[in-house]
Amino acid sequence: MIPDNKKKKGSPLGDGPKLPKFNLYWIYGLIAISLLSARFFQMAPEIRLTTEQEFKQVMLSNGDVERIDLVQNKELVRVYIKPDSIGKDFYVQKLKTKIDKAKVKGVPLFEFSVTDWNSFNERLQKFYEQKGITEIPQNTVKEGEWFGPIANTIFSFVLIIVVWVVLMRKMGGGGGSGGGPGGIFNVGKSKATLFEKGGTKVNITFADVAGLEEAKEEVMEIVDFLKQPKKYTALGGKIPKGALLIGPPGTGKTLLAKAMAGEAQVPFFSLSGSDFVEMFVGVGASRVRDLFKQAREKAPCIIFIDEIDAIGRARGKNAMMSNDERENTLNQLLVEMDGFGGDTGIIILAATNRPDVLDSALLRPGRFDRQISIDRPDVKGREEIFKVHLGPIKVSENLDVHKLAEQTPGFAGADIANVCNEAALIAARKGKTGVEMKDFQDAIDRVIGGLEKKNKIISKEEKEVIAYHEAGHAICGWFLEHAYPLLKVTIVPRGTAALGYAQYTPKEQYLYTIEQLTDQMCMTLGGRAAEQIFFGRISTGASNDLQQITKMAYSMVTTYGMNDKIGNVSFYDPSQENTFQKPFSEETGKIIDEEVRKMIDAAYQRTLGLLTTKKAEVEKLAKELLDKEVLHKSDVEALIGNRPFEEEKVVTFDVEEGKNKITTEETTVADAASTEQVIAATPEQASVASFEQAIVASPEPASVSSTEQTIEADDTEKPSAA
């Protein structure tokens, strides 16, 4: 026999119909109905129609009228009956009911229409005189339309309800509540996108990431740790808490994270640092808590925060610009990453291109155990990136990918992807079946200098000045030992400002000597010096050249200690960039200005002397430019001979199982001595000295990398060609 308690399983009311669930919208409806009822449904007798004749002969003659209202805008006369007369048979019959005296007081019971107010007043006055009746009080009034107030009130209520519902849905959108009545409570929910098996998939893998071998190995190791934890824990190792991807824009930080999401066999949460920012107080910290709550449920897992500098800025540096809400969010993130109750199995992966503004507590080991630097790729990395992006593009058989990599120094992965796309568009515009080398060179020119302005009107005199200006740059670069090798010189206008430019092939190097920087300054001043020599006057075309050499000279004096008078002193401090106080005295500032001027003047005089000596070569090159507009390295060699300085071979070292393998590449590089702290200066993206926009490779201030140990080739080791 089945017990009674099992028979009643389910609803306590048995199998009867289920009651509807309570909904918050019911309250909105009841409030609206109540307000509308109180506004429009007054408990008063209905106004009956009558005639002017009946009003005079019956109501007025018997003394039953208390007063009348003349509604002028509606041409109506409203009649108020005395409460004592309401019980007469005429009114009971007329109103079809007996009305209480209290409800009649101050309420009109009858009304009739009037066509002309003047004639009505005359007729009423005559009636008073004929009957000898005392005149009753009358008021002249104007009434508003009834439809307008009703429509306005209904519209107001509908607008309030619509705004409320939209607000509720907006608040509930991030938490997946579907915009229900409780959506406002989901504003603190995390907005992270979850990638896992059976759900959202990412089609990018590590095979799509090129030129980032060292960074890829670090990230792949984290993925491998999650897949095979015993391989590492058997030796006593612990899973890394987090990894911070650092590098310039476009170098592939987010792409590497996408590849990690595609390769990882664990849940992957992806969101941006700005997703924690909201106008409500406390929402950022709440979203951080909810994110880690979801991550604990899915552990082991990976959390990727892109552009973490949106919430990870250093606290308390600028009291005037402080943001308590952002600092609260950062505090909560610090606690969740490595607080009192630490989590296991959650790896934080973050990316930023501004590590200098991040809080030191965020960067310490235990939160971000690894800082993975992703720099702009070298020539080998650029070649690999080109091969990845050339996959879906139909290219010609004679395309030299290695030459493309050599012609794009300083290009990041995003720049190379843009070059490949532009080349494909240029080839399609010309109706070609495949993308050729010429298309890629045009694409590189467009990315560096901008859109070609073939129809730009330039006078003959200006064009001649531009040609000699660019020829001056080219000759200086050709005959200066440490200048970059010339690649191309053109006087075709490009972009919004450049009327011509000379393109060089910068060396893949990280250290610069005084001689190298001085030669670069002379090469940059070559345009102005050529104008002075051949025309006896200077123009505004060297404005950007002057900016470049001024920046370079001040960096040599104040940052790199390359001046005898100032000495081995560096006034550059990346942590004090936003301060208004200079790190040196006024007297030192004057000396710095004087030394910079001396350095630039010496470089200019040296450039004038060089171009005066090579005046014939400058003139020959300028005339050829005026004729052809574009000259390549081979054209320059045919005109003035080969460059007098031979290119050296760079020696690179690959350490494998304790043995040094020496490989060579055809690139010019200066030998550099090893020190404990090396100041690395990265060349800018394009080494272009243009007439109005000169882009020359200059050392950026204080890109510091500390090296404790360098690998030197053993004399007994035999070199092997790459």
Disulfide bonds with the S-S distance in Angstrom:
none
